[in-house]
Amino acid sequence: MKQPITGYHKDDQADWVAELSCGHFQHVRHNPPWVERPWVESQAGRDAMLGFELECKKCDRGEPKDAAP
């Protein structure tokens, strides 16, 4: 199920995590060549992706909301 990005925070290893409107969190790493997300490396890039919909596998599985960071 696609859910829009509403915000971001960093996890305890300093990786960016997208906060989705459904209450779930999803890592949004830029880790070439496996994952290409250069937009996550700048504030402007992250801001530009607010509202972008990511596939939320946690919603598909019916998982409860993630705990606040």
N, C-alpha and C positions, 0 to 999 in steps of 0.2 A: 504494500500500500504506500503510495507516495504521500509524503508529508513535507510542508515547507520549513525551511530553516528560519528560526526566530532569534537566534543568538549563538554565541560561542563561549567556550571557556577552555582552559588548558588542564590536562590531567596531571597526575603527579610525576609524569615523565616528560612534561612540557610539550606534549602533542596536542594539537588543536582538536576539539570535540564540538560538533555541531549540536545545538539544542533544537529539537524539532517541536512543532506545534502540538504534537500528540503527547509530549512529555517524555519522550525517549531521547537518548543521546547517541550520537554516532561519530566515530573518529573520521576526520577529514584530513588525512596525511598526504603530503606531497612526498612520494617515495619512488622516484624514477628508477628503473624503467617499468616497475610493476604498477604504480599508481601515479597518474599525472594530474596534479591539482596545484599548479603554481599560484593560483589565486589565493590559496590559504596562507601564503607567506607574507602578505601585506595587509594592513588594516583596510586599505581601499579595496583590495581584492575580496576580502571577507565581507565587507559592507555591501559590495556589488552583488554578492550571492545571497543576501538576505531575501527570503521569499522563494528561493529556488527549491524545487521539490526533490528530495532524495527518497529512494526506496527504503522503507522502514520494515525490516524483517521482524523486528520485535512486535510490531502491530500485527503482522501476518500470523505470528505465533500466539497472539493474545496475551503478551506479557504485560505486567503492571508497569506504570511509569517509573522512570529512573529516579533515584534520590538526588536531591539538589546538590550541586557541587560545593 
